[in-house]
Amino acid sequence: MKHITNIVALLAATLLLATSCRSDDSIFEESAAERIQQGLDFYEKALLDGQTWIMEYFPSEDLKYGGWIYVLTFNADHNVRAWFEGETFVDDQNYLETPYAVEYSTGPMLKFVNFNSFLHYFAMPNYEHGYQGLEGEYEFSFLGITAEPEILLYGIKTDKTMKLRLLPGDYTPEEYVEAVRESQRIVRPTTLKLMVNGKEYGTLTRANAFQDDTFEGYMQSKVWTLSYNYRQQQTDPTGAPVYDDEGNPVYEEVAVNDRLSFIHYPDNTMKLYEPYTFKGELEGLSGQTMQTLEWKIGTAPLSDKFVCLDSFLEIEFVQ
């Protein structure tokens, strides 16, 4: 709680300073270099006050590898210690602590300086995936700090926002990453039925259940395919809507097979990077979305299911 109070106070003081500045020449009494350094000091202090953070990390611009959890501890000698939910398949674990830097480039940035087999896992070139590796990165622009508090980071290569949030006090880093793995381990099905208000609409499938001994097996358990059909009005080659001889719209069935890549949390929930919007209509409503699913344990194994926590409709994925 002390860490949260310190960070929120730091954020409030910075906002107060920003709003108290007058719109005259006095705002330029400090040099540009001094203002840049103040910004860097602000983020450095936030990292150190929080000490241990959970990082929600999304490699690849198109999210094809899912989301991953790191736990990071920053210390005053500019080293960061990393724990990684995928440590079970990383062969080289000799460099789990590495220097970090908070410095100015295109803006204030967090950089993991030397090679770290966890933090650089997605970014480094390799034989299998070529010069881009797994399309990740190890340099991030600071976007700001929210009141929760969360530190928001932006990955330039991936064009994705990452989050740093405080590790709950009832977890050690080791316990947290194991709890993240366990919340994936308990979900065994590879095919589930999409049910909306009790009506079957499609399926949710993946290549394999949770495997933690290889990257491919682990990643493929995070990535699901959502399949369903929806009805839309036909169009002619010019894009104009098609009508029959009596002036009624002519409809066609369109098959959807969309990839959904999730990040997992210890409370048996998994979450998309951003809400998914269903195509067509669900129960007569268009523009319906979902983002967070919770695995609910039933009275028998076959009654276990995913329940959507943030939809207007009752969306479930059942066996």
N, C-alpha and C positions, 0 to 999 in steps of 0.2 A: 504493500500500500504506500510505503514511503517513496518508492521509485515512481509510482503513478503520480503522487502529489507533486514531486519535484519536476517531473516532465510537464504536467499540466501548468504548473506555475511558470515554468520557463516559456511555454507557449503563450500564456496570457501576458507575460511581461513583454514579449516580442511584439504581440499585436497592439498592446498599449503604446509601445514606443512608435510603431508605425502610424497609428492614428493620431498621435500627439504632435507629429512633425508639421510645421507650418509650411504653406506653399509659397515660401519666399527663398531668398538666397541662403538662409541659414541651414537649409538641408544639405548644402554643398560644403559646409565647413569641414567635414571629414573627406579625406581623399577617397577615390574609387577603390584603391587598394585596401584602405582601412575598412570600408563598408563590406568588401568581399571577405576580408578576414573575420569580421563580425558574424557574417553568415556562416562561414565554415565553423567558427567556434560554437555557434548555436547548435548545429547538427552534431558536432563532436560531443558536446556536453550531453545532448539527448541520448546518444548511443551509450555513453558511459553511465549516465544516471539510471538508465534502464538495465544495464549490465547484460542480461540474458534475454534474447529476443527469438521469437518464432518467425522464420521467413517463409512466406508463401511464394514459391518460385515457379514460373511457367516458361520452360524453354520452347523455342520454335514459334515463329509468328503465327502459324496456323494451328498451334496447340495440339499437334498430332501426337505428342508424347505424354499428355496429361499434365497435371500439376504435382509439385513435389514439396515436401516439408524439410526445412533445415532448422536447427536450433543453433544460435550464434551467441557467444559470450565475448564482449568487447572489453579490453582492459587498457589502462592508461599508458602502457608501453607500446601501444599501437599494434598489438597482436590480437587476432580473433581466433577463437577456438570453435570448430564446427562439428556438429553432429548431423547426420543425414539419414533419412528414412531408407535410402537405397544402399546403406553401408554393407548390407548382406551380400551384394554382388560386386562391390568395388575391390579389386585385387590388391591394389597398392594403398595401404593405409598408414604410410610413414610420415605424411605431411598434413596432419589434421589441424595444426595450428600454423597460422601464416600471418605476415604483416598485412595491415590494412591502412588505407590512407583516405582522409577526407580532404579533398583538394579541389581547386577551381579549374574547370576546362571550358565547356560550353555553358557552365553554371556549376554550382556546388555538386560534387560527385563523391560517391563511395566506391572505392576500388579495392579489390582483393589482389594484393601486389604480387606475391610469389606463388608458384604453383602449389595448389592444394588439391589432393586427389578427390575430395568431396566438392569443394566450391568451384573447381574448374572442370568437373566431370562432363558437363554438357557443352562446354565451350571449346575444348581442345580438339584439334584435328586428330583423326585416327584412321587406321587402315580401312575399317569397315564403312565409315560414314563420310570419308573424304575430308577436304580442307575445312569445311564448315562444322565438322563434328556433329553434335546433336543440336546445333543451332541455338546454343545458349550463350550466356555472357557473364562477365565478372566485373563489369563497370556499370554503375547505375547513377542516373541523375536523381538528386533529391527533389521531390515535388512538394513536400510540406509535411506537417505533423497535425493530426486530427486530435480532437479532445478525448478520444478513447483511452490512452493515446495509441495511435498507429503512425509509424513513419512510412510515407508513401514514396516509392522508388520507381523510376521509369527505365526500362531496358530499351536502349536505342536500337539494337539489332532486332529484337523481337517485337518492338512497338507494343509492349505490354507493361502494365502497372503491377509492381510487386508490393507486398506489404511486409512490414516488420511490426509485430505486436508482442507484448510482454508475455513471457512464459508464466503460466499460472503458478502460484506459490506452492501448490500441492504436488507439483511434478519436479523431478530432476530432469535434465536434458535426456538422459538415457531412458527414463521411464516414459517421457513424452513420445519419442520416436518409436518406441516399442508399442505404445498404445495406438499410434497411428497405423502401424503395421497390423495390429490385432483387429482394428476396426475394418480392415480390408480382408483379413484372413477369414472372418466369420461369414462373409458373403460368398457362398459356394456356387450358386447357379450361374450358368453362362447364358441362359435364355429366360426371359421374363415376359409376361403379357402386360401390355399397356392397357390399363383400365381407367376410364374416366366416368365418374358418377355411376360406377357399377357396370358400365358397358365396355366391351373389348374393342379397342381401336387399332392395335398393332403389337409390335414386339420391341424389346430391348435386348440386344445380344452382344456378346464379346467373344474374343478368340479363345480365351482360357480363364480359368479361375486364378486366384492370387497365387503367384509363384515369386519367391524372394531370392532365388539363387542366380538368376540371370536378369540382365536389363530387359531383354525382349519379353520374357515371361511376365516380369513385374509391370512393365509399361502396358502390355496388351490387356492386363486385368483392369487397368484404369480407363481404357478407351472402349466405349460402347457404341453400337450402331442402333439408332432409333429408326424403326421402319413403320410406316403407316401410309394410308392412301387418303387423298382429299379430292374434292370435286371442284373444278373450276370451269368457267365458260370457255369454249373453244374460240380460237381466233384464226382468221385467214392469214395468208402470207404477208399481208400488209399490216397485220396486227389488229385489225378491226374485229370486234366481237361477231360471232356467227349466230344466226337465228334460223329456225326452220321456216317452212312455208307459211305457217300460221303466226309467225312473229314471236315464237317462244325461244328463249335462249337455249342453245345446244351446249350441253356439258360433257366433260370428259373426266375420267379418273386419272389422277397423277400419283405415281408412286414416289415416296420420299424415303431416302436412306441417308440419314444425317449422322455424322460422327459427333459424339459427345465425349469430351475429355474432362475428367473430374480430378479434383484435389480432395484428399481425405483428412478427416479430423478424428481425435480420439473418442468422440461421443457417438460413434457409429453413423456419422453423417458424411456425405460427400457433396461437393459443390462445384458447379460450373464456373468458369472465369467470369461469365456474364450470363444473364438470363437467356434461355432458349425460347424463341417465339414459334409456336406451332403454325404451320402453314394451313390455309383454309380455315375451317371452323371446327371447334369442339363443342358439342352439345348446343349447336346453333350460335356460338359466340366466336368471333374472329379475334386475332391478336392475343390469344391466351399464352401465358409464359410460365416457365418453371426454372428454378435454379438449384434448390437445395433438396436433397433426398436423405431420409433417415431409414436405416435398416431396422425394422421392428421385429423383435423375436416373438413368434407366436407360440401357441400351446403345443404344436407339433412342428417338426422341421419343415414340412411342406407348406406351413402357414406363415413362415417368415416372408417378409416382403419389404419393398421400398415404399415409403409414403412421402409425397411431396409436401414440404413444409411452407411453401410460399406461393401457392396457386389459389386463384379464386375458386377453381373447381376442385373436386375430390379426385386427385390423380394418384394412382397407385401402380406399382409394378409387381405382379404376383406370379407365383409358380404355377 
